[in-house]
Amino acid sequence: MMPDQSTEIGTKLVDLLRAGRFDDIREMFAPNLRPLVTPESLRAAWEAEIGRHGAVRSVGTPVSEPAGANDATLLRVPVTFERGAVTILASVAGPAWVISLQIAAADAAQPTQPWQPPAYADPSALQEREVTVGSGPLAVTGVVTLPAGPGPHPAVVMLSGSGAHDRDETIGRNKPFKDIAWGLAGRGVATLRYDKVTYAHPGLVAGDPDFTVQGEYVDHAVAAVELLRGHPSVDPARVFVLGHSEGGTLAPRVAAAEPAVAGLVILAGGAQPLQWAAVRQFRYLASLDPATAAAAEPLIETVTRQAQAVDSPALSASTPASGLPFGVPASYWLDLRDYDPAAEAAKLGRPMLILQGARDYQVTVADDLSRWQAALAGRSDVTFRVYDADDHLFFSGEGPSTPAGYEPAQHVDPAVIADIAAWI
């Protein structure tokens, strides 16, 4: 997308907010996202800002920068009110479709700063090599990170969460997977992390009506395990799979498909059905701001109907994606809805380390960790750890976790790195 075009979109969005034309904003969203965007919720969020800060005094020049897959662009539009300031953040992709819109703090107007290594990582104690994972048109690129020394080293294949993630699970200026890879390298553990197929080949994935988690996770993960097992610096008997979020959910399925996997590390792995976890998350986010909670109810009702459609016996390959969560095709949900990750993990005779942040609202102790614990109770080869201060990305903090909490520059909790390395 051309910079001038993205700047025009940013300016238009703010103009429409100021004019109260929330129906027009909804029409700017990608078609599959429109059911999740209600004019009422947009109005409530904007009017809440007016109530807090007064009338708009000025709008700054939008700043744009690349933002991940689909040639997406992140727009930052500074807005000054009578008694404060905010930044309108919008992600735009494809033919100028808006794919996300939020109101952030004033300092979010600054361009993303480069990632800096965490204090627990020593760049001189590791080496990295680019690799190709898989074959054919859906092959992806990644990087093997090796500790200093000849090895053979234990190694970890890293599976990122839902959505189109790059190899580092980049979010703003933060790179959780790079933190983990570099931190583990300093403790003698090799890693392989790679771009998800949904990030590397969004067009091919979107054009496949039969796309499932097999193509999203399992095929590349099995190829990555084989690649590491054949690496001269890696101990082929000690190749583990580390999955975060939905990557953790699918880690048992990968291990079931590849007997050579030595064990699993599951970080905030969802065990509640994904469609109902989405409903829970929307309810949580609505509860954070009482001023806009009522306006979020139509959205929550829509997401609930979509979750019910996944559970319905009437779900079939011909069910329109527009009536399903996130606009994802029926093939995906048909494949996933009968998969119980905790029950699958219980069938595996392999050791597991399961980590959970107590402040995580996306995957929770009550709704997800409890399922893993119930299914794996009494297993001496399964270890659980809960980090009281950590959120979904294992960033430490205080108070209720929010999406805005992922934005400031920060790193994965060093205790998490140390526990993974010690367990392996």
Backbone torsions as a table, in degrees:
resi	resn	phi	psi	omega
1	MET	NA	135.2	-178.8
2	MET	-70.2	142.8	179.7
3	PRO	-54.0	-41.9	-178.8
4	ASP	-62.5	-38.9	179.8
5	GLN	-65.3	-42.9	-179.7
6	SER	-66.6	-37.1	177.5
7	THR	-63.0	-40.3	178.1
8	GLU	-62.3	-39.2	179.8
9	ILE	-65.5	-43.2	178.8
10	GLY	-60.7	-44.3	178.6
11	THR	-64.5	-41.2	-179.6
12	LYS	-63.0	-42.3	-179.9
13	LEU	-58.8	-45.5	-179.6
14	VAL	-68.3	-39.1	177.7
15	ASP	-60.5	-41.1	180.0
16	LEU	-68.9	-37.6	175.2
17	LEU	-60.4	-47.1	-178.2
18	ARG	-65.1	-31.5	-179.0
19	ALA	-86.5	-4.2	-179.6
20	GLY	71.8	24.3	-177.6
21	ARG	-95.5	68.9	-173.0
22	PHE	-74.6	-28.1	174.6
23	ASP	-63.8	-38.0	179.8
24	ASP	-68.4	-35.1	177.1
25	ILE	-64.1	-43.2	178.5
26	ARG	-56.9	-39.0	-178.9
27	GLU	-70.4	-14.8	176.6
28	MET	-79.9	-15.1	-179.4
29	PHE	-76.3	154.8	174.5
30	ALA	-56.4	141.3	-175.0
31	PRO	-52.5	-39.2	-177.4
32	ASN	-71.2	-15.2	-179.4
33	LEU	-97.1	-14.6	-175.5
34	ARG	-58.7	-35.3	177.4
35	PRO	-61.6	-20.4	-179.6
36	LEU	-93.4	0.0	-177.7
37	VAL	-118.7	115.6	179.1
38	THR	-110.7	140.5	175.6
39	PRO	-56.4	-32.8	-178.5
40	GLU	-64.6	-42.9	-179.6
41	SER	-69.8	-37.0	175.8
42	LEU	-62.8	-45.1	179.2
43	ARG	-61.0	-45.3	-177.7
44	ALA	-62.7	-42.5	-179.4
45	ALA	-65.0	-42.9	-178.6
46	TRP	-69.3	-43.8	-179.6
47	GLU	-67.1	-28.7	174.9
48	ALA	-64.8	-38.9	177.7
49	GLU	-66.6	-40.5	177.2
50	ILE	-61.4	-41.8	179.4
51	GLY	-64.0	-35.9	-179.3
52	ARG	-77.8	-39.9	-167.5
53	HIS	-114.9	-7.0	-176.7
54	GLY	87.3	-170.3	-176.3
55	ALA	-70.7	156.8	176.3
56	VAL	-71.0	131.3	177.6
57	ARG	-100.3	-37.5	-178.7
58	SER	-159.3	156.7	177.2
59	VAL	-124.7	126.0	-178.5
60	GLY	-81.3	176.9	179.3
61	THR	-75.4	127.1	178.3
62	PRO	-61.1	143.8	174.8
63	VAL	-115.4	134.5	-179.1
64	SER	-121.4	152.6	176.9
65	GLU	-154.8	155.1	177.9
66	PRO	-60.3	147.7	-176.3
67	ALA	-145.2	72.2	169.1
68	GLY	80.1	-141.9	-168.2
69	ALA	-76.3	171.8	175.8
70	ASN	59.2	24.2	-176.3
71	ASP	54.6	37.2	-177.8
72	ALA	-69.0	154.3	177.9
73	THR	-125.4	134.1	174.4
74	LEU	-98.1	125.2	179.1
75	LEU	-105.1	136.8	177.0
76	ARG	-122.6	116.8	-177.4
77	VAL	-120.0	109.5	178.8
78	PRO	-75.5	133.0	179.5
79	VAL	-127.3	126.0	-179.9
80	THR	-106.3	129.0	177.6
81	PHE	-104.8	-179.5	178.1
82	GLU	-62.5	-34.5	-174.7
83	ARG	-128.1	32.8	178.8
84	GLY	161.6	-172.6	-177.8
85	ALA	-149.7	153.1	176.4
86	VAL	-139.5	175.4	172.3
87	THR	-125.6	127.2	172.3
88	ILE	-85.2	119.4	178.6
89	LEU	-107.3	127.5	178.6
90	ALA	-137.3	133.5	172.9
91	SER	-101.4	134.4	-176.5
92	VAL	-127.8	136.3	-178.6
93	ALA	-145.4	170.2	177.1
94	GLY	59.9	-142.3	-179.9
95	PRO	-80.9	59.7	176.7
96	ALA	68.0	30.0	175.1
97	TRP	-83.4	137.5	171.2
98	VAL	-77.9	132.7	179.2
99	ILE	-117.4	-10.7	172.0
100	SER	-159.8	151.4	-179.1
101	LEU	-150.6	126.7	178.1
102	GLN	-149.6	160.3	176.2
103	ILE	-105.0	119.7	-175.3
104	ALA	-118.9	176.8	179.8
105	ALA	-67.0	161.7	-177.0
106	ALA	-59.3	-36.7	-177.3
107	ASP	-70.5	-9.5	176.3
108	ALA	-70.9	-7.3	178.6
109	ALA	-71.7	-17.0	-178.8
110	GLN	-75.8	142.2	178.3
111	PRO	-58.6	152.1	179.4
112	THR	-61.6	130.0	178.9
113	GLN	-87.3	153.7	-179.3
114	PRO	-62.0	147.7	174.6
115	TRP	-62.8	140.1	174.4
116	GLN	-117.4	141.4	-179.1
117	PRO	-61.7	144.9	174.9
118	PRO	-68.9	160.7	-177.9
119	ALA	-62.4	-25.6	-177.7
120	TYR	-84.6	1.2	-179.8
121	ALA	-109.3	136.0	178.3
122	ASP	-115.2	103.4	-178.2
123	PRO	-57.4	-26.4	-179.2
124	SER	-77.3	-10.5	-177.5
125	ALA	-101.3	21.1	-179.3
126	LEU	-151.5	164.3	172.4
127	GLN	-139.5	148.5	-177.0
128	GLU	-126.7	144.5	178.4
129	ARG	-135.9	134.0	175.9
130	GLU	-71.2	142.4	178.7
131	VAL	-139.2	165.5	172.7
132	THR	-110.8	130.7	-179.0
133	VAL	-110.4	125.8	-177.5
134	GLY	84.9	-175.2	-179.4
135	SER	-144.2	169.1	178.6
136	GLY	78.7	-166.3	-174.1
137	PRO	-66.2	-18.7	-179.1
138	LEU	-101.1	12.3	174.8
139	ALA	-61.2	146.7	-179.3
140	VAL	-126.7	163.3	177.7
141	THR	-103.3	153.5	179.7
142	GLY	-155.2	-166.5	-178.0
143	VAL	-143.4	133.4	171.6
144	VAL	-94.1	127.3	177.3
145	THR	-109.6	120.7	-175.2
146	LEU	-114.2	139.8	173.2
147	PRO	-68.4	161.4	172.9
148	ALA	-65.6	149.5	-179.6
149	GLY	102.9	161.2	-170.9
150	PRO	-77.9	-21.0	-176.1
151	GLY	82.6	-159.9	4.4
152	PRO	-73.7	141.5	-175.9
153	HIS	-103.6	149.3	164.6
154	PRO	-65.4	156.3	-174.4
155	ALA	-143.7	160.5	-175.7
156	VAL	-134.2	130.3	168.0
157	VAL	-92.4	130.0	-173.3
158	MET	-106.2	127.5	179.6
159	LEU	-113.3	121.5	-176.6
160	SER	-85.3	176.5	-174.0
161	GLY	-80.4	-171.3	-176.0
162	SER	-65.3	153.1	179.4
163	GLY	97.6	-174.5	-176.8
164	ALA	-94.4	94.8	-177.5
165	HIS	-106.2	143.6	168.8
166	ASP	-79.5	179.0	-174.5
167	ARG	-60.7	-25.2	-176.0
168	ASP	-96.1	-0.1	-171.2
169	GLU	54.4	43.2	-174.9
170	THR	-59.6	131.7	172.3
171	ILE	-138.1	108.1	-174.0
172	GLY	63.0	-126.8	-179.7
173	ARG	-91.4	1.1	-174.3
174	ASN	-101.0	147.8	-178.0
175	LYS	-137.3	80.3	-175.2
176	PRO	-56.9	-41.0	-177.6
177	PHE	-70.8	-31.4	176.0
178	LYS	-70.1	-38.1	173.7
179	ASP	-54.9	-49.7	-176.2
180	ILE	-65.6	-44.9	-178.3
181	ALA	-61.7	-46.8	-178.9
182	TRP	-70.5	-36.1	177.7
183	GLY	-65.5	-42.2	179.4
184	LEU	-68.9	-35.3	179.5
185	ALA	-59.0	-38.6	178.6
186	GLY	-68.7	-11.6	179.2
187	ARG	-114.5	19.3	170.6
188	GLY	87.2	15.2	-177.2
189	VAL	-116.2	125.7	176.4
190	ALA	-82.5	156.6	178.5
191	THR	-140.9	157.7	169.8
192	LEU	-131.4	119.0	175.5
193	ARG	-123.7	147.7	-173.3
194	TYR	-149.5	158.6	177.7
195	ASP	-66.0	135.0	176.2
196	LYS	-67.0	152.3	179.7
197	VAL	-62.2	-31.1	178.0
198	THR	-69.7	-20.7	175.7
199	TYR	-87.9	-45.3	-174.4
200	ALA	-76.1	-33.4	-174.6
201	HIS	-134.7	58.2	-175.6
202	PRO	-60.2	-36.3	-178.2
203	GLY	-67.0	-42.5	179.6
204	LEU	-66.1	-39.8	179.6
205	VAL	-66.5	-46.3	-178.9
206	ALA	-62.6	-27.4	-178.5
207	GLY	-87.3	2.0	-178.4
208	ASP	-104.8	104.4	-177.8
209	PRO	-70.5	-11.6	-179.0
210	ASP	-105.9	19.1	-177.1
211	PHE	-67.2	135.2	179.0
212	THR	-138.3	-179.0	177.9
213	VAL	-67.1	-17.6	175.0
214	GLN	-59.8	-46.6	178.8
215	GLY	-79.3	-26.4	-178.4
216	GLU	-77.2	-37.0	-174.3
217	TYR	-125.6	-54.2	-163.4
218	VAL	-66.3	-47.9	-175.2
219	ASP	-58.6	-47.6	-178.7
220	HIS	-70.8	-35.6	179.9
221	ALA	-64.3	-43.3	178.3
222	VAL	-62.9	-41.8	177.2
223	ALA	-62.9	-37.3	-179.9
224	ALA	-68.3	-39.3	176.6
225	VAL	-61.1	-45.4	179.6
226	GLU	-62.7	-39.3	179.4
227	LEU	-62.4	-46.9	-179.2
228	LEU	-66.6	-39.8	-178.6
229	ARG	-63.4	-25.0	178.4
230	GLY	-92.3	0.1	-178.3
231	HIS	-78.5	133.6	-175.4
232	PRO	-64.0	-20.6	-178.9
233	SER	-96.5	4.1	-175.5
234	VAL	-114.0	139.4	173.5
235	ASP	-77.5	111.7	-174.6
236	PRO	-65.3	-17.9	178.9
237	ALA	-86.1	-5.9	-176.4
238	ARG	-130.2	58.2	174.2
239	VAL	-108.8	118.0	-175.9
240	PHE	-106.7	164.0	172.7
241	VAL	-115.5	127.1	176.5
242	LEU	-112.9	119.1	179.9
243	GLY	-119.6	136.3	177.3
244	HIS	-111.5	134.9	176.3
245	SER	58.5	-122.4	179.2
246	GLU	-64.4	-26.7	172.9
247	GLY	-60.8	-36.1	175.0
248	GLY	-70.7	-36.6	176.1
249	THR	-58.7	-41.9	-175.6
250	LEU	-89.4	-7.1	-178.7
251	ALA	-56.9	-42.4	177.2
252	PRO	-62.2	-33.1	178.4
253	ARG	-67.9	-36.2	176.4
254	VAL	-65.4	-44.3	-179.6
255	ALA	-64.8	-34.0	177.3
256	ALA	-66.9	-32.0	-179.2
257	ALA	-82.6	-21.7	-176.0
258	GLU	-131.0	96.7	-177.6
259	PRO	-61.5	-17.4	-178.3
260	ALA	-74.8	-11.9	178.6
261	VAL	-62.5	124.6	-174.0
262	ALA	-78.5	-24.0	-178.4
263	GLY	173.5	175.3	-175.3
264	LEU	-123.6	141.4	168.2
265	VAL	-117.4	117.2	-175.2
266	ILE	-114.5	113.5	179.8
267	LEU	-104.5	112.6	178.9
268	ALA	50.9	47.8	179.4
269	GLY	-78.2	125.5	179.1
270	GLY	-70.5	133.6	175.9
271	ALA	-118.5	-20.6	172.3
272	GLN	-71.4	143.8	177.2
273	PRO	-50.1	134.8	-171.5
274	LEU	-57.3	-39.2	-176.7
275	GLN	-66.2	-33.8	179.4
276	TRP	-83.9	-27.1	172.1
277	ALA	-62.0	-36.2	177.9
278	ALA	-63.3	-43.1	178.6
279	VAL	-60.8	-45.8	-180.0
280	ARG	-60.4	-42.2	-178.9
281	GLN	-65.1	-41.7	178.6
282	PHE	-63.4	-38.8	177.6
283	ARG	-64.2	-41.4	179.0
284	TYR	-62.1	-47.7	-178.9
285	LEU	-63.1	-37.1	177.9
286	ALA	-64.7	-33.9	-177.0
287	SER	-72.1	-15.6	-176.1
288	LEU	-69.8	-26.1	-178.6
289	ASP	-129.0	99.0	-178.4
290	PRO	-56.6	-26.8	-177.5
291	ALA	-67.5	-24.6	-177.4
292	THR	-117.1	1.8	-175.2
293	ALA	-59.6	-44.2	-177.6
294	ALA	-64.0	-37.5	-178.5
295	ALA	-69.3	-19.6	179.9
296	ALA	-80.9	-10.8	-176.3
297	GLU	-59.4	-42.2	177.1
298	PRO	-58.6	-37.7	177.3
299	LEU	-64.8	-45.1	-179.4
300	ILE	-63.6	-37.9	177.2
301	GLU	-63.8	-39.5	177.6
302	THR	-63.4	-47.4	-179.3
303	VAL	-64.1	-36.2	177.7
304	THR	-64.8	-43.3	177.2
305	ARG	-60.9	-39.1	179.8
306	GLN	-66.3	-39.8	177.4
307	ALA	-64.4	-40.6	177.6
308	GLN	-63.6	-34.4	178.4
309	ALA	-65.1	-34.8	176.8
310	VAL	-64.8	-40.7	-178.3
311	ASP	-76.5	-17.3	-172.7
312	SER	-66.3	138.3	173.5
313	PRO	-60.6	-18.1	-179.1
314	ALA	-79.5	-9.2	179.0
315	LEU	-60.8	129.4	178.8
316	SER	-144.7	173.3	-178.9
317	ALA	-60.2	-22.1	-178.4
318	SER	-92.3	-0.6	177.4
319	THR	-63.4	127.5	-178.7
320	PRO	-61.5	136.7	179.1
321	ALA	-62.6	-26.6	-177.9
322	SER	-61.9	-22.1	179.4
323	GLY	-98.4	9.8	-177.2
324	LEU	-117.4	158.5	-176.4
325	PRO	-54.5	133.4	174.9
326	PHE	62.2	12.2	-178.5
327	GLY	67.6	21.3	-179.4
328	VAL	-83.5	138.8	-173.4
329	PRO	-64.1	159.2	-176.7
330	ALA	-60.0	-33.3	-179.4
331	SER	-55.4	-38.3	-179.1
332	TYR	-64.4	-46.7	-176.7
333	TRP	-72.9	-35.0	177.1
334	LEU	-62.3	-37.0	179.3
335	ASP	-72.9	-36.6	-170.3
336	LEU	-91.2	-27.1	-168.3
337	ARG	-68.8	-23.9	178.0
338	ASP	-96.6	6.7	-179.4
339	TYR	-92.0	121.4	177.3
340	ASP	-110.2	102.2	-173.0
341	PRO	-62.0	-37.8	-179.2
342	ALA	-68.7	-40.5	177.9
343	ALA	-66.1	-38.2	177.2
344	GLU	-64.4	-40.8	179.0
345	ALA	-62.7	-36.2	-178.8
346	ALA	-65.5	-23.3	179.3
347	LYS	-79.1	-17.7	-175.3
348	LEU	-84.0	133.5	176.3
349	GLY	-94.1	47.3	-177.3
350	ARG	-128.4	150.7	-176.9
351	PRO	-68.8	152.5	-178.9
352	MET	-141.4	143.4	171.5
353	LEU	-118.9	119.7	-175.0
354	ILE	-118.5	116.8	-174.4
355	LEU	-113.5	144.0	-176.5
356	GLN	-146.6	135.0	172.4
357	GLY	-87.6	132.3	-177.8
358	ALA	-70.3	-23.7	-179.9
359	ARG	-90.9	3.6	-177.3
360	ASP	-71.0	125.7	175.1
361	TYR	-100.5	-15.2	-179.2
362	GLN	-80.8	-42.6	172.1
363	VAL	-126.9	125.2	-169.0
364	THR	-118.3	160.9	175.5
365	VAL	-61.4	-43.4	-174.7
366	ALA	-72.9	-41.1	-172.1
367	ASP	-94.5	-22.6	-173.7
368	ASP	-121.8	-56.2	-179.3
369	LEU	-57.5	-37.5	179.4
370	SER	-58.5	-35.1	178.7
371	ARG	-69.1	-41.7	176.4
372	TRP	-62.6	-44.4	-177.5
373	GLN	-64.1	-40.4	-179.6
374	ALA	-66.4	-41.5	-177.2
375	ALA	-73.0	-28.0	-173.6
376	LEU	-111.7	15.1	-179.1
377	ALA	-58.2	137.3	177.3
378	GLY	83.7	-1.1	180.0
379	ARG	-84.2	115.2	-179.0
380	SER	-71.8	-16.7	-179.5
381	ASP	-96.6	12.6	177.5
382	VAL	-118.3	127.8	-179.0
383	THR	-117.8	134.5	177.3
384	PHE	-113.0	142.1	175.1
385	ARG	-137.8	135.2	174.7
386	VAL	-120.9	131.4	-178.7
387	TYR	-109.2	109.2	-169.3
388	ASP	-59.1	-33.8	-174.1
389	ALA	-94.7	-1.8	-168.7
390	ASP	-95.7	147.9	176.4
391	ASP	-99.2	-160.5	-175.0
392	HIS	-65.0	-30.5	179.7
393	LEU	-93.6	7.6	-177.3
394	PHE	61.3	34.1	167.4
395	PHE	-90.0	135.5	-178.3
396	SER	-85.7	144.5	179.7
397	GLY	-170.3	-164.3	-179.2
398	GLU	-134.3	156.2	175.4
399	GLY	75.2	-178.8	-178.9
400	PRO	-60.7	137.4	177.6
401	SER	-76.1	142.5	178.3
402	THR	-138.8	161.2	175.2
403	PRO	-57.2	-34.9	179.7
404	ALA	-63.8	-23.0	179.9
405	GLY	-69.6	-14.6	178.2
406	TYR	-83.4	-11.7	-170.3
407	GLU	-77.9	-45.5	-176.7
408	PRO	-60.3	151.4	178.5
409	ALA	-62.1	125.5	-178.3
410	GLN	-163.2	175.1	-175.8
411	HIS	-135.3	160.7	176.5
412	VAL	-59.5	137.8	179.5
413	ASP	-47.9	123.3	-179.4
414	PRO	-60.7	-26.3	177.8
415	ALA	-64.9	-32.8	177.6
416	VAL	-65.9	-44.8	178.7
417	ILE	-59.9	-47.9	-178.1
418	ALA	-62.4	-40.9	-178.5
419	ASP	-67.9	-40.0	178.4
420	ILE	-63.0	-47.7	-177.7
421	ALA	-62.3	-43.3	-179.2
422	ALA	-65.0	-39.6	-179.3
423	TRP	-66.8	-42.9	179.5
424	ILE	-65.6	NA	NA
